[in-house]
């Protein structure tokens, strides 16, 4: 056979074989490769190690040191309370006063550090949210692939191949979340709770008012109008009692004081009337207190209350009422509570603002007002803005519990109780 004839015969045989095999191929089931294409694998993002290192931990470390010093001071204070009877009273007072001042100084150092630590913690939170979102996405992809395999769309081999991507992401997220949780625990150890750590930094209320007044164009001529305001507004005539808990107790008396809530005179230009009442503290009996309070309340109801004087009820506070050594304060007409040294009731404790709350006398009792403190003022478990107080009310400022008592019992009555 000639070469060309052999070549033609071979070509015909191959064509016939292909035509014989085509029916069988058309009857075969669709290949597994016809399954929907695999979703593109998530990019292999680097771990969070470098981003964790980028978080500034220096303020946190310093804040943790301050917390240790505060805890040690509290331990010293508790021991001093237990050993109070074993030392001269003047020595005990000096030591406790020193602990109070040192605690207030440490809290002052902690305040700016808390602002920095909260800022760095927000970076950690953003890192946690991003990692958790990536983890949830990988979990969803893994569940979808397993379901497609269960209904028969994917073979076991295809499942194993396509699970490599989400499995790798899940393993990496598990490691990253553990590292983030470890860092978060350190942040939490510097604060009383996660809510305090998440709290935004407080905005001092006086700043907006001052800046707004300074920014207003008409505010400049204000000093020129000095002649009408040359006469200073009289200060409320209050008696500051029990400012320092270490002083000797004040006598148990009920006093008459000028009303700090009284409106200014209707005619500012008129000269002040001559003083009729002596500016002294008057001692009155319990029967007189009851009678005068009833008369003042009746006059107030009739719209005839005296805007110059009112009866200052005998009332007091028991600070640290749930502790082993509570401190008692006799209330004056106005009483500031806070961490500042010039407060009438100084509470140098975590969570207490410099000017936290104000207790002010009114007809027949006292009102308490929160001074826009960061952590709020609570009365009987409810956060308040302003409300009257009644005997037995439990006030909570920071972590300090305070008991309000009215009428304030004398020392002999307390001894009998």
C-alpha positions in Angstrom: 0.0 0.0 0.0 1.3 3.4 -0.8 2.0 5.8 2.0 -0.8 8.2 1.0 -3.3 5.4 0.9 -2.2 4.2 4.4 -2.6 7.7 5.8 -6.1 8.1 4.4 -7.1 4.7 5.9 -5.8 5.7 9.3 -7.7 9.0 9.2 -11.0 7.2 8.3 -10.6 4.7 11.1 -10.1 7.4 13.7 -13.1 9.3 12.4 -15.3 6.2 12.7 -14.1 5.5 16.2 -14.9 9.0 17.3 -18.4 8.7 15.8 -19.0 5.4 17.6 -17.9 6.8 21.0 -20.0 10.0 20.8 -23.3 8.4 21.9 -21.7 7.0 25.1 -20.2 10.4 25.9 -23.5 12.1 25.5 -25.2 9.7 28.0 -22.6 10.4 30.7 -23.7 12.5 33.7 -22.3 16.1 33.9 -18.8 16.2 35.3 -18.3 17.5 38.8 -16.3 20.3 37.4 -19.6 21.9 36.2 -20.4 22.8 39.9 -20.5 26.5 40.7 -17.1 28.0 40.9 -15.6 28.4 44.3 -15.9 31.7 46.0 -12.6 33.6 46.0 -10.7 32.9 49.1 -10.3 35.8 51.6 -7.0 37.4 51.4 -4.6 36.1 54.0 -4.4 39.2 56.2 -1.4 39.4 58.6 -2.1 38.7 62.3 -2.7 41.5 64.8 0.6 41.2 66.6 2.1 44.3 64.9 -1.1 46.3 65.6 -1.1 45.3 69.2 2.4 46.5 69.6 1.4 49.8 68.1 -1.0 50.4 71.0 0.7 52.7 73.5 0.8 50.8 76.8 2.8 53.4 78.7 -0.2 55.3 80.2 -1.8 52.0 81.1 1.3 50.8 83.0 1.5 54.0 84.9 -2.2 53.8 85.8 -1.8 50.3 87.0 1.0 51.5 89.3 -1.2 54.2 90.7 -4.0 51.6 91.3 -1.5 49.5 93.3 -0.5 52.5 95.4 -4.2 53.3 96.0 -4.9 49.8 97.1 -1.9 49.9 99.5 -3.2 53.2 101.0 -6.6 51.6 101.5 -5.0 48.7 103.3 -3.1 51.2 105.5 -6.3 53.1 106.2 -8.1 50.0 107.2 -5.3 49.0 109.6 -5.3 52.5 111.1 -9.0 52.2 111.8 -8.5 48.9 113.6 -5.6 50.2 115.7 -7.3 53.6 116.5 -7.5 52.8 120.2 -3.8 52.0 120.5 -2.5 55.5 119.7 -3.1 59.1 120.7 -6.1 60.6 119.0 -4.0 63.4 117.5 -1.6 60.9 116.0 -4.4 58.9 114.4 -5.9 62.0 112.9 -2.6 63.1 111.3 -2.0 59.7 109.8 -5.6 59.3 108.4 -5.5 62.9 107.1 -2.2 62.1 105.3 -3.7 59.0 103.7 -6.7 61.1 102.5 -4.4 63.7 100.9 -2.2 61.1 99.3 -5.2 59.3 97.9 -6.6 62.5 96.4 -3.2 63.3 94.9 -3.1 59.8 93.3 -6.6 60.2 91.9 -5.5 63.6 90.4 -2.6 61.9 88.7 -4.9 59.1 87.4 -7.4 61.4 85.7 -5.3 62.4 82.6 -3.9 58.9 82.4 -7.5 57.5 82.1 -8.2 59.8 79.1 -5.1 58.4 77.3 -5.8 54.8 78.3 -9.4 55.1 77.0 -8.1 56.5 73.7 -5.7 53.5 73.3 -8.5 51.1 74.3 -10.6 52.3 71.4 -7.9 51.1 69.1 -8.0 47.7 70.7 -11.8 47.6 70.4 -11.6 48.5 66.7 -9.1 45.7 66.2 -11.3 43.2 68.1 -14.4 44.2 66.0 -12.5 43.8 62.8 -11.1 40.4 63.8 -14.5 39.1 65.0 -16.1 40.2 61.7 -13.5 38.3 59.7 -14.0 35.3 61.9 -17.8 35.3 61.5 -17.4 35.6 57.7 -15.1 32.6 57.6 -17.5 30.6 59.8 -20.4 31.5 57.4 -18.4 30.4 54.4 -17.4 27.1 56.0 -21.0 26.3 56.9 -22.1 27.0 53.4 -19.5 24.7 51.9 -20.5 21.9 54.3 -24.1 22.3 53.3 -23.4 22.2 49.6 -21.5 18.9 50.3 -24.5 17.6 52.3 -26.9 18.1 49.4 -24.5 16.4 47.0 -23.3 19.4 45.0 -19.7 19.0 46.2 -17.7 15.9 46.4 -15.6 15.2 49.5 -12.4 16.0 47.7 -13.9 19.3 46.4 -15.1 20.1 50.0 -11.6 19.5 51.5 -10.0 21.7 48.8 -12.3 24.6 49.2 -12.3 24.5 53.0 -8.6 25.3 53.2 -9.2 29.0 52.9 -11.8 29.6 55.6 -10.1 27.1 57.9 -6.9 29.0 57.7 -8.7 32.3 58.4 -10.5 30.7 61.4 -7.2 29.4 62.9 -5.6 32.8 62.5 -8.6 34.6 64.0 -8.7 32.3 67.0 -5.0 33.1 67.8 -5.6 36.9 67.3 -8.7 37.0 69.5 -6.9 35.3 72.3 -4.1 37.9 72.1 -6.7 40.7 72.1 -8.5 39.3 75.1 -5.3 39.1 77.0 -4.5 42.8 76.3 -8.1 43.7 77.1 -7.8 42.1 80.6 -4.9 44.4 81.4 -7.0 47.5 80.4 -9.9 46.3 82.6 -7.6 45.7 85.6 -6.9 49.5 85.7 -10.7 50.4 86.0 -13.5 49.5 88.3 -15.6 48.1 85.4 -15.8 47.8 81.6 -18.5 50.5 81.7 -16.0 52.9 83.3 -13.4 52.0 80.7 -15.8 52.6 77.8 -17.1 55.9 79.3 -16.2 58.9 77.1 -14.0 61.6 78.7 -16.0 64.1 80.7 -16.6 67.6 79.2 -16.2 70.2 81.9 -19.5 72.1 82.0 -18.0 75.6 82.8 -15.8 75.6 79.7 -18.6 75.8 77.0 -20.3 78.6 79.0 -17.1 80.7 79.4 -16.0 80.2 75.8 -19.4 81.0 74.5 -19.6 84.2 76.5 -16.1 85.2 75.4 -16.9 84.4 71.7 -20.1 86.6 71.7 -19.3 90.0 70.1 -21.6 92.0 72.5 -19.8 90.6 75.6 -16.9 93.2 75.3 -18.9 96.2 76.5 -20.0 94.3 79.6 -17.2 95.8 81.9 -18.4 99.3 81.0 -21.7 98.7 82.7 -19.9 98.3 86.0 -21.6 101.2 87.9 -24.9 99.3 88.2 -23.1 96.2 89.4 -20.5 98.0 91.5 -22.3 96.8 94.7 -21.3 93.2 95.2 -24.1 90.7 95.5 -24.3 89.6 99.2 -23.0 86.1 99.8 -25.5 83.6 101.3 -25.2 83.7 105.1 -24.4 80.0 105.7 -22.6 78.3 108.5 -20.0 75.8 107.3 -20.2 72.9 109.7 -18.1 69.7 109.8 -16.0 70.5 106.8 -13.2 68.4 108.2 -14.3 65.0 109.6 -11.3 65.1 112.0 -12.4 68.2 113.9 -14.3 68.0 117.2 -18.1 67.4 116.7 -20.3 70.5 116.5 -22.9 71.1 119.3 -26.2 69.4 118.4 -28.3 72.5 117.8 -30.8 73.8 115.3 -29.9 77.1 113.6 -31.5 79.9 111.8 -29.8 80.8 108.5 -30.5 83.1 105.6 -32.2 81.4 102.7 -29.6 80.9 99.9 -32.5 80.4 97.5 -34.1 83.8 98.2 -34.5 86.0 95.1 -32.5 89.3 94.8 -34.2 92.5 95.8 -36.7 93.8 93.2 -34.8 97.2 93.0 -31.0 96.6 92.6 -30.3 100.3 92.7 -32.0 100.7 96.1 -29.6 100.7 99.1 -29.7 97.5 101.2 -32.0 97.6 104.2 -30.4 97.8 107.6 -29.8 94.5 109.2 -32.6 93.6 111.5 -31.6 90.1 112.5 -28.3 89.5 114.3 -25.9 87.5 112.2 -25.5 84.8 114.8 -26.4 81.1 115.2 -29.6 80.7 117.4 -30.1 77.7 119.6 -33.7 76.6 119.7 -35.6 73.6 121.1 -37.0 70.7 119.2 -40.6 72.0 119.9 -39.7 75.4 118.4 -38.2 73.7 115.4 -41.4 71.7 114.8 -43.6 74.8 115.3 -41.5 77.1 113.1 -41.2 74.5 110.3 -44.9 74.0 110.3 -45.5 77.7 110.2 -43.0 78.2 107.4 -44.6 75.3 105.3 -48.1 76.8 105.9 -46.9 80.3 104.8 -45.2 78.8 101.7 -48.4 77.1 100.7 -50.3 80.4 101.0 -47.6 82.3 99.0 -46.5 84.3 102.1 -43.2 82.7 102.8 -40.4 84.9 104.2 -37.7 85.4 101.5 -35.1 86.4 104.1 -34.9 83.6 106.6 -36.0 80.0 107.0 -35.6 77.2 109.5 -32.5 75.2 109.0 -33.5 71.6 110.0 -31.2 69.5 112.2 -29.9 67.0 109.7 -26.7 65.0 109.0 -24.9 62.6 106.8 -23.2 59.3 107.7 -20.5 58.8 105.1 -19.3 55.2 104.6 -22.4 54.0 106.3 -21.7 50.4 105.2 -18.1 50.4 106.4 -16.4 49.7 109.7 -15.7 53.3 110.6 -18.4 55.7 109.2 -17.9 59.5 109.4 -20.7 61.8 110.6 -21.3 65.3 109.2 -23.7 67.9 110.5 -25.3 69.6 107.5 -25.1 73.4 107.0 -27.3 75.4 104.6 -25.2 74.6 101.6 -23.0 71.5 101.5 -20.7 70.6 98.5 -19.8 66.9 98.2 -16.8 65.9 96.1 -13.1 65.1 95.8 -11.9 68.7 95.9 -10.2 69.8 99.2 -12.5 72.8 99.5 -15.6 70.6 99.5 -17.7 70.6 102.7 -17.8 66.8 102.6 -14.5 65.6 101.1 -14.8 62.1 99.5 -11.5 61.2 97.9 -12.6 58.0 96.3 -12.5 56.5 92.8 -15.5 57.6 90.7 -16.1 60.9 92.6 -15.8 64.2 90.7 -14.2 67.3 92.2 -17.6 68.9 92.6 -19.9 66.0 92.5 -23.1 67.0 94.3 -24.7 69.7 96.3 -27.1 69.3 99.3 -29.0 72.6 100.0 -31.4 73.4 102.8 -35.0 74.4 102.0 -38.2 74.8 104.0 -38.6 71.7 106.2 -35.7 69.7 104.7 -32.8 69.4 102.3 -32.6 68.9 98.5 -29.7 67.1 96.7 -28.5 68.1 93.2 -26.0 66.3 91.0 -23.5 68.8 89.6 -23.2 67.1 86.2 -20.7 64.5 87.6 -19.2 61.9 85.3 -20.5 58.9 87.2 -23.7 60.4 88.5 -25.5 60.6 91.9 -27.8 57.9 93.1 -30.5 58.0 95.7 -32.0 54.7 96.8 -30.6 53.0 93.7 -32.0 55.6 91.2 -29.8 58.1 89.3 -31.1 61.6 90.0 -30.6 65.1 88.8 -32.3 66.9 91.7 -34.8 65.8 94.3 -35.7 66.3 98.0 -34.2 64.0 100.7 -36.1 62.2 103.4 -34.9 60.4 106.5 -33.1 57.2 105.8 -32.3 57.9 102.1 -29.3 56.0 100.8 -27.0 58.2 98.7 -24.3 56.6 96.5 -21.4 58.7 95.1 -18.7 56.6 93.3 -18.3 53.6 95.5 -19.2 55.5 98.7 -22.5 55.0 100.5 -24.0 57.9 102.5 -27.0 57.7 104.9 -29.2 60.9 105.2 -30.7 61.4 108.7 -33.3 64.0 109.7 -33.7 65.0 112.5 -30.1 64.6 113.4 -30.0 62.9 116.9 -27.8 64.2 119.7 -24.8 62.3 120.9 -26.7 60.9 123.9 -29.5 59.7 121.6 -27.0 58.0 119.3 -25.4 56.2 122.3 -28.8 54.9 123.4 -29.7 53.7 119.9 
